[in-house]
Amino acid sequence: MLINKKGLILLVLTAIGWSLSGVIIKTVEMEALPIAFYRSAIAGIFLSLCSLQGEPFKPNHHSAYMAIAYALAVVLLVVATKETTAANAIILQYSAPAFVFLLAIPLLGERPERRDWWVLISTMLGVLCIFSQGTGDAIDGIIYGLLSGFGFALLTVLLRLYKGRNPVQTMAFNNLLVALVLLPWVWDSLMLTSVEAVLMLIMGVIQLGGPYVMYAFALRRVLARDAALISLLEPLLNPVWVFLFVGEIPARMTFLGGSLILGGLLLRFSRR
């Protein structure tokens, strides 16, 4: 089956947008939690406006579970990017498929195929490579990155478990709830300079909100496997932007760990 060209373009633009998180987080002189707050608040408003024509969103306890998982994924990714290299943070978030295979056993009753276990093994080896370089405070960022991957995996499983809801509305609710929860923690840090305001607007709309809308439309046109493959552009481009604009160079063990994690995913999802 040939991939739909419009779907391909949307997926590539989505990956490029998502990949901008590292360079913006590293560039802006703000603490992690205010960045996470503004990113989610702006994305939540943008996504809400994009889904006004749909059926009214009715949150329930399932929505709360998904919002908690989403909060783990997005907030801890920002914290991890501040605490360690952008490459470590984004690559560790892409350990999520390994967690998905494991969480799907008790929550969905889906057992991993034989090839899935190879992804689990390569992911564990890759994570060990990245952890081997962590010393002192740097290890905190690596742990946050891995927990971000777990949160993203939990969100993925819950979205499948409670499927049938408008994905854009769900993501709008998730982001607004994250912003609401973070508000008391960042209340004294809400003042922004003009440059910070522009960067937060870019994060909320161009880096997170807009790409998610494109991703939702792309999934209607392409296979989930193809979407997963093209999404791997994000962890590849993220450290490239950081290197070009910030000068941050990942460690050798990050390259090795990233090759194991992303290589395992590539082999898993490219197999016909």
C-alpha atoms as a printed R data frame, in Angstrom:
    type eleno elety resid chain resno       x       y      z
1   ATOM     1    CA   MET     A     1   0.000   0.000  0.000
2   ATOM     2    CA   LEU     A     2   1.428   3.367 -1.060
3   ATOM     3    CA   ILE     A     3   1.457   6.033  1.593
4   ATOM     4    CA   ASN     A     4  -0.938   8.936  1.017
5   ATOM     5    CA   LYS     A     5   1.057  12.030 -0.047
6   ATOM     6    CA   LYS     A     6  -1.052  14.465  1.974
7   ATOM     7    CA   GLY     A     7  -0.740  12.208  4.994
8   ATOM     8    CA   LEU     A     8   3.021  11.997  4.474
9   ATOM     9    CA   ILE     A     9   3.386  15.790  4.328
10  ATOM    10    CA   LEU     A    10   1.273  16.221  7.463
11  ATOM    11    CA   LEU     A    11   3.337  13.634  9.345
12  ATOM    12    CA   VAL     A    12   6.642  15.213  8.349
13  ATOM    13    CA   LEU     A    13   5.399  18.667  9.387
14  ATOM    14    CA   THR     A    14   4.149  17.149 12.646
15  ATOM    15    CA   ALA     A    15   7.543  15.615 13.420
16  ATOM    16    CA   ILE     A    16   9.327  18.881 12.595
17  ATOM    17    CA   GLY     A    17   6.986  20.823 14.867
18  ATOM    18    CA   TRP     A    18   7.355  18.388 17.757
19  ATOM    19    CA   SER     A    19  11.143  18.377 17.328
20  ATOM    20    CA   LEU     A    20  11.361  22.097 18.162
21  ATOM    21    CA   SER     A    21  10.710  21.507 21.868
22  ATOM    22    CA   GLY     A    22  14.345  20.939 22.828
23  ATOM    23    CA   VAL     A    23  15.806  24.045 21.207
24  ATOM    24    CA   ILE     A    24  13.081  26.318 22.635
25  ATOM    25    CA   ILE     A    25  13.384  24.870 26.146
26  ATOM    26    CA   LYS     A    26  17.166  25.216 26.026
27  ATOM    27    CA   THR     A    27  16.985  28.758 24.620
28  ATOM    28    CA   VAL     A    28  14.390  30.402 26.839
29  ATOM    29    CA   GLU     A    29  15.630  31.578 30.248
30  ATOM    30    CA   MET     A    30  12.716  30.205 32.266
31  ATOM    31    CA   GLU     A    31  12.321  27.409 34.793
32  ATOM    32    CA   ALA     A    32  10.848  24.097 33.643
33  ATOM    33    CA   LEU     A    33   7.413  24.349 35.305
34  ATOM    34    CA   PRO     A    34   6.498  27.819 33.915
35  ATOM    35    CA   ILE     A    35   7.493  26.563 30.457
36  ATOM    36    CA   ALA     A    36   5.279  23.491 30.895
37  ATOM    37    CA   PHE     A    37   2.424  25.688 32.136
38  ATOM    38    CA   TYR     A    38   2.459  28.138 29.242
39  ATOM    39    CA   ARG     A    39   3.025  25.396 26.686
40  ATOM    40    CA   SER     A    40  -0.029  23.448 27.859
41  ATOM    41    CA   ALA     A    41  -2.219  26.498 28.492
42  ATOM    42    CA   ILE     A    42  -1.660  27.930 25.016
43  ATOM    43    CA   ALA     A    43  -1.925  24.528 23.319
44  ATOM    44    CA   GLY     A    44  -5.126  23.798 25.253
45  ATOM    45    CA   ILE     A    45  -6.753  27.045 24.132
46  ATOM    46    CA   PHE     A    46  -5.607  26.529 20.530
47  ATOM    47    CA   LEU     A    47  -6.890  22.942 20.404
48  ATOM    48    CA   SER     A    48 -10.189  23.972 22.002
49  ATOM    49    CA   LEU     A    49 -10.712  26.527 19.226
50  ATOM    50    CA   CYS     A    50  -9.886  23.865 16.628
51  ATOM    51    CA   SER     A    51 -12.560  21.519 17.990
52  ATOM    52    CA   LEU     A    52 -15.467  23.933 18.470
53  ATOM    53    CA   GLN     A    53 -17.499  22.359 15.650
54  ATOM    54    CA   GLY     A    54 -17.498  18.886 17.188
55  ATOM    55    CA   GLU     A    55 -19.787  17.422 19.816
56  ATOM    56    CA   PRO     A    56 -19.420  19.032 23.265
57  ATOM    57    CA   PHE     A    57 -16.677  17.368 25.290
58  ATOM    58    CA   LYS     A    58 -17.947  15.633 28.417
59  ATOM    59    CA   PRO     A    59 -15.094  14.807 30.804
60  ATOM    60    CA   ASN     A    60 -15.343  11.795 33.105
61  ATOM    61    CA   HIS     A    61 -13.022   9.732 35.286
62  ATOM    62    CA   HIS     A    62 -11.492   8.207 32.144
63  ATOM    63    CA   SER     A    63 -10.556  11.717 31.015
64  ATOM    64    CA   ALA     A    64  -8.874  12.325 34.364
65  ATOM    65    CA   TYR     A    65  -6.765   9.168 34.034
66  ATOM    66    CA   MET     A    66  -5.615  10.202 30.562
67  ATOM    67    CA   ALA     A    67  -4.861  13.739 31.736
68  ATOM    68    CA   ILE     A    68  -2.663  12.397 34.552
69  ATOM    69    CA   ALA     A    69  -0.711  10.227 32.108
70  ATOM    70    CA   TYR     A    70  -0.396  13.161 29.714
71  ATOM    71    CA   ALA     A    71   0.867  15.401 32.509
72  ATOM    72    CA   LEU     A    72   3.602  12.885 33.324
73  ATOM    73    CA   ALA     A    73   4.648  12.821 29.671
74  ATOM    74    CA   VAL     A    74   4.747  16.533 28.865
75  ATOM    75    CA   VAL     A    75   5.779  18.083 32.182
76  ATOM    76    CA   LEU     A    76   8.577  15.615 32.846
77  ATOM    77    CA   LEU     A    77   9.865  15.996 29.281
78  ATOM    78    CA   VAL     A    78  10.327  19.727 29.882
79  ATOM    79    CA   VAL     A    79  12.015  19.072 33.244
80  ATOM    80    CA   ALA     A    80  14.245  16.397 31.724
81  ATOM    81    CA   THR     A    81  15.290  18.685 28.866
82  ATOM    82    CA   LYS     A    82  16.348  21.304 31.412
83  ATOM    83    CA   GLU     A    83  18.207  18.809 33.609
84  ATOM    84    CA   THR     A    84  20.018  16.755 30.957
85  ATOM    85    CA   THR     A    85  20.762  17.016 27.251
86  ATOM    86    CA   ALA     A    86  17.850  17.437 24.860
87  ATOM    87    CA   ALA     A    87  18.970  14.237 23.108
88  ATOM    88    CA   ASN     A    88  18.769  12.215 26.341
89  ATOM    89    CA   ALA     A    89  15.334  13.608 27.173
90  ATOM    90    CA   ILE     A    90  13.656  13.006 23.818
91  ATOM    91    CA   ILE     A    91  15.271   9.610 23.186
92  ATOM    92    CA   LEU     A    92  14.183   8.377 26.613
93  ATOM    93    CA   GLN     A    93  10.632   9.520 25.912
94  ATOM    94    CA   TYR     A    94  10.775   7.266 22.861
95  ATOM    95    CA   SER     A    95  11.236   4.313 25.186
96  ATOM    96    CA   ALA     A    96   7.423   4.545 25.412
97  ATOM    97    CA   PRO     A    97   6.671   1.701 22.933
98  ATOM    98    CA   ALA     A    98   8.513  -0.744 25.196
99  ATOM    99    CA   PHE     A    99   6.304   0.318 28.112
100 ATOM   100    CA   VAL     A   100   3.233   0.109 25.844
101 ATOM   101    CA   PHE     A   101   3.940  -3.560 25.096
102 ATOM   102    CA   LEU     A   102   4.175  -4.283 28.833
103 ATOM   103    CA   LEU     A   103   1.190  -2.159 29.947
104 ATOM   104    CA   ALA     A   104  -0.995  -3.637 27.214
105 ATOM   105    CA   ILE     A   105  -0.768  -7.078 28.838
106 ATOM   106    CA   PRO     A   106  -2.778  -6.246 32.017
107 ATOM   107    CA   LEU     A   107  -4.784  -3.287 30.690
108 ATOM   108    CA   LEU     A   108  -5.724  -4.412 27.170
109 ATOM   109    CA   GLY     A   109  -5.160  -8.161 27.314
110 ATOM   110    CA   GLU     A   110  -2.748  -7.855 24.377
111 ATOM   111    CA   ARG     A   111   0.393  -9.965 24.539
112 ATOM   112    CA   PRO     A   112   3.553  -8.825 22.733
113 ATOM   113    CA   GLU     A   113   4.564 -10.658 19.569
114 ATOM   114    CA   ARG     A   114   8.000 -12.233 19.305
115 ATOM   115    CA   ARG     A   115   9.394  -9.203 17.436
116 ATOM   116    CA   ASP     A   116   8.069  -6.899 20.183
117 ATOM   117    CA   TRP     A   117  10.394  -8.558 22.690
118 ATOM   118    CA   TRP     A   118  13.369  -7.548 20.559
119 ATOM   119    CA   VAL     A   119  12.196  -3.927 20.878
120 ATOM   120    CA   LEU     A   120  11.986  -4.380 24.643
121 ATOM   121    CA   ILE     A   121  15.517  -5.769 24.787
122 ATOM   122    CA   SER     A   122  17.029  -3.080 22.534
123 ATOM   123    CA   THR     A   123  15.206  -0.379 24.498
124 ATOM   124    CA   MET     A   124  16.501  -1.663 27.846
125 ATOM   125    CA   LEU     A   125  20.041  -1.811 26.489
126 ATOM   126    CA   GLY     A   126  19.701   1.713 25.103
127 ATOM   127    CA   VAL     A   127  18.375   3.038 28.399
128 ATOM   128    CA   LEU     A   128  21.274   1.399 30.243
129 ATOM   129    CA   CYS     A   129  23.727   3.115 27.869
130 ATOM   130    CA   ILE     A   130  22.187   6.515 28.597
131 ATOM   131    CA   PHE     A   131  22.052   5.862 32.352
132 ATOM   132    CA   SER     A   132  25.724   4.886 32.344
133 ATOM   133    CA   GLN     A   133  26.718   8.503 31.701
134 ATOM   134    CA   GLY     A   134  24.574   9.944 34.501
135 ATOM   135    CA   THR     A   135  26.427  11.287 37.529
136 ATOM   136    CA   GLY     A   136  25.232  13.577 40.318
137 ATOM   137    CA   ASP     A   137  22.406  15.911 39.291
138 ATOM   138    CA   ALA     A   138  22.562  14.719 35.670
139 ATOM   139    CA   ILE     A   139  20.988  11.396 36.653
140 ATOM   140    CA   ASP     A   140  17.815  13.237 37.722
141 ATOM   141    CA   GLY     A   141  17.207  14.468 34.183
142 ATOM   142    CA   ILE     A   142  17.695  10.966 32.806
143 ATOM   143    CA   ILE     A   143  15.181   9.550 35.305
144 ATOM   144    CA   TYR     A   144  12.668  12.275 34.427
145 ATOM   145    CA   GLY     A   145  13.111  11.462 30.740
146 ATOM   146    CA   LEU     A   146  12.415   7.772 31.346
147 ATOM   147    CA   LEU     A   147   9.341   8.601 33.462
148 ATOM   148    CA   SER     A   148   8.167  10.859 30.643
149 ATOM   149    CA   GLY     A   149   8.342   7.848 28.334
150 ATOM   150    CA   PHE     A   150   6.304   5.817 30.824
151 ATOM   151    CA   GLY     A   151   3.689   8.581 30.989
152 ATOM   152    CA   PHE     A   152   3.442   8.712 27.201
153 ATOM   153    CA   ALA     A   153   3.074   4.924 27.074
154 ATOM   154    CA   LEU     A   154   0.321   4.987 29.695
155 ATOM   155    CA   LEU     A   155  -1.482   7.700 27.724
156 ATOM   156    CA   THR     A   156  -1.235   5.617 24.545
157 ATOM   157    CA   VAL     A   157  -2.729   2.559 26.227
158 ATOM   158    CA   LEU     A   158  -5.510   4.579 27.865
159 ATOM   159    CA   LEU     A   159  -6.397   6.257 24.548
160 ATOM   160    CA   ARG     A   160  -6.802   2.792 23.063
161 ATOM   161    CA   LEU     A   161  -8.716   1.521 26.095
162 ATOM   162    CA   TYR     A   162 -11.134   4.470 26.022
163 ATOM   163    CA   LYS     A   163 -11.212   4.921 22.246
164 ATOM   164    CA   GLY     A   164 -14.079   6.602 20.462
165 ATOM   165    CA   ARG     A   165 -13.515  10.105 21.810
166 ATOM   166    CA   ASN     A   166 -12.508  13.069 19.664
167 ATOM   167    CA   PRO     A   167  -8.678  13.065 19.897
168 ATOM   168    CA   VAL     A   168  -8.327  16.836 19.460
169 ATOM   169    CA   GLN     A   169 -10.911  17.533 22.165
170 ATOM   170    CA   THR     A   170  -9.220  15.010 24.434
171 ATOM   171    CA   MET     A   171  -5.834  16.653 23.926
172 ATOM   172    CA   ALA     A   172  -7.345  20.113 24.519
173 ATOM   173    CA   PHE     A   173  -8.798  18.907 27.833
174 ATOM   174    CA   ASN     A   174  -5.502  17.262 28.811
175 ATOM   175    CA   ASN     A   175  -3.494  20.421 28.202
176 ATOM   176    CA   LEU     A   176  -5.950  22.719 29.980
177 ATOM   177    CA   LEU     A   177  -6.045  20.423 33.004
178 ATOM   178    CA   VAL     A   178  -2.232  20.270 33.116
179 ATOM   179    CA   ALA     A   179  -2.084  24.069 33.032
180 ATOM   180    CA   LEU     A   180  -4.701  24.301 35.806
181 ATOM   181    CA   VAL     A   181  -2.798  21.869 38.038
182 ATOM   182    CA   LEU     A   182   0.495  23.709 37.451
183 ATOM   183    CA   LEU     A   183  -0.975  27.178 38.060
184 ATOM   184    CA   PRO     A   184  -0.482  27.256 41.865
185 ATOM   185    CA   TRP     A   185   3.154  26.167 41.421
186 ATOM   186    CA   VAL     A   186   3.999  28.861 38.875
187 ATOM   187    CA   TRP     A   187   1.803  31.724 40.115
188 ATOM   188    CA   ASP     A   188   4.821  33.813 41.122
189 ATOM   189    CA   SER     A   189   6.583  33.168 37.796
190 ATOM   190    CA   LEU     A   190   3.923  34.205 35.284
191 ATOM   191    CA   MET     A   191   5.505  37.473 34.168
192 ATOM   192    CA   LEU     A   192   7.123  37.141 30.751
193 ATOM   193    CA   THR     A   193   9.395  39.294 28.660
194 ATOM   194    CA   SER     A   194   8.315  39.937 25.079
195 ATOM   195    CA   VAL     A   195  10.818  37.357 23.801
196 ATOM   196    CA   GLU     A   196   9.611  34.752 26.304
197 ATOM   197    CA   ALA     A   197   5.991  35.419 25.351
198 ATOM   198    CA   VAL     A   198   6.743  34.865 21.665
199 ATOM   199    CA   LEU     A   199   8.637  31.638 22.397
200 ATOM   200    CA   MET     A   200   5.814  30.326 24.595
201 ATOM   201    CA   LEU     A   201   3.301  31.149 21.860
202 ATOM   202    CA   ILE     A   202   5.447  29.221 19.388
203 ATOM   203    CA   MET     A   203   5.646  26.279 21.800
204 ATOM   204    CA   GLY     A   204   1.915  26.177 22.390
205 ATOM   205    CA   VAL     A   205   0.745  26.606 18.799
206 ATOM   206    CA   ILE     A   206   3.528  25.651 16.381
207 ATOM   207    CA   GLN     A   207   5.418  23.095 18.461
208 ATOM   208    CA   LEU     A   208   2.524  21.278 20.219
209 ATOM   209    CA   GLY     A   209  -1.030  22.294 19.296
210 ATOM   210    CA   GLY     A   210  -0.745  22.638 15.525
211 ATOM   211    CA   PRO     A   211   1.272  19.440 15.024
212 ATOM   212    CA   TYR     A   212  -1.237  17.449 17.050
213 ATOM   213    CA   VAL     A   213  -4.092  18.627 14.795
214 ATOM   214    CA   MET     A   214  -2.030  17.652 11.739
215 ATOM   215    CA   TYR     A   215  -1.247  14.287 13.315
216 ATOM   216    CA   ALA     A   216  -4.939  13.588 13.939
217 ATOM   217    CA   PHE     A   217  -5.756  14.369 10.291
218 ATOM   218    CA   ALA     A   218  -2.768  12.334  9.043
219 ATOM   219    CA   LEU     A   219  -3.879   9.228 10.931
220 ATOM   220    CA   ARG     A   220  -7.044   9.208  8.806
221 ATOM   221    CA   ARG     A   221  -4.912   8.865  5.667
222 ATOM   222    CA   VAL     A   222  -2.002   6.583  6.579
223 ATOM   223    CA   LEU     A   223  -1.342   3.327  8.385
224 ATOM   224    CA   ALA     A   224  -0.492   3.546 12.093
225 ATOM   225    CA   ARG     A   225   2.810   1.780 11.307
226 ATOM   226    CA   ASP     A   226   3.779   4.471  8.794
227 ATOM   227    CA   ALA     A   227   2.819   7.200 11.274
228 ATOM   228    CA   ALA     A   228   5.027   5.574 13.923
229 ATOM   229    CA   LEU     A   229   7.962   5.376 11.516
230 ATOM   230    CA   ILE     A   230   7.774   8.987 10.359
231 ATOM   231    CA   SER     A   231   7.351  10.131 13.958
232 ATOM   232    CA   LEU     A   232  10.904   8.875 14.534
233 ATOM   233    CA   LEU     A   233  12.031  12.046 12.771
234 ATOM   234    CA   GLU     A   234  11.287  13.910 16.002
235 ATOM   235    CA   PRO     A   235  14.018  12.378 18.213
236 ATOM   236    CA   LEU     A   236  16.455  12.629 15.308
237 ATOM   237    CA   LEU     A   237  15.777  16.316 14.553
238 ATOM   238    CA   ASN     A   238  15.387  17.488 18.162
239 ATOM   239    CA   PRO     A   239  19.101  17.251 19.115
240 ATOM   240    CA   VAL     A   240  20.084  18.556 15.659
241 ATOM   241    CA   TRP     A   241  18.245  21.856 16.259
242 ATOM   242    CA   VAL     A   242  19.753  22.074 19.750
243 ATOM   243    CA   PHE     A   243  23.247  21.503 18.360
244 ATOM   244    CA   LEU     A   244  22.815  24.082 15.563
245 ATOM   245    CA   PHE     A   245  21.317  26.841 17.732
246 ATOM   246    CA   VAL     A   246  22.624  26.094 21.240
247 ATOM   247    CA   GLY     A   247  25.805  24.120 20.557
248 ATOM   248    CA   GLU     A   248  24.898  21.210 22.844
249 ATOM   249    CA   ILE     A   249  26.625  17.978 21.772
250 ATOM   250    CA   PRO     A   250  25.229  14.642 23.008
251 ATOM   251    CA   ALA     A   251  27.630  12.202 24.665
252 ATOM   252    CA   ARG     A   252  28.861   9.106 22.847
253 ATOM   253    CA   MET     A   253  26.749   6.829 25.011
254 ATOM   254    CA   THR     A   254  23.689   8.866 24.028
255 ATOM   255    CA   PHE     A   255  24.405   8.092 20.380
256 ATOM   256    CA   LEU     A   256  24.806   4.397 21.213
257 ATOM   257    CA   GLY     A   257  21.693   4.283 23.412
258 ATOM   258    CA   GLY     A   258  19.672   6.249 20.897
259 ATOM   259    CA   SER     A   259  20.743   3.927 18.085
260 ATOM   260    CA   LEU     A   260  19.578   0.911 20.082
261 ATOM   261    CA   ILE     A   261  16.210   2.432 21.028
262 ATOM   262    CA   LEU     A   262  15.367   4.051 17.690
263 ATOM   263    CA   GLY     A   263  16.904   1.196 15.698
264 ATOM   264    CA   GLY     A   264  14.696  -1.307 17.499
265 ATOM   265    CA   LEU     A   265  11.615   0.788 16.791
266 ATOM   266    CA   LEU     A   266  12.609   1.199 13.153
267 ATOM   267    CA   LEU     A   267  12.925  -2.550 12.664
268 ATOM   268    CA   ARG     A   268   9.664  -3.192 14.521
269 ATOM   269    CA   PHE     A   269   7.466  -0.769 12.622
270 ATOM   270    CA   SER     A   270   9.082  -1.070  9.186
271 ATOM   271    CA   ARG     A   271   8.443  -4.782  8.965
272 ATOM   272    CA   ARG     A   272   5.581  -5.487  6.578
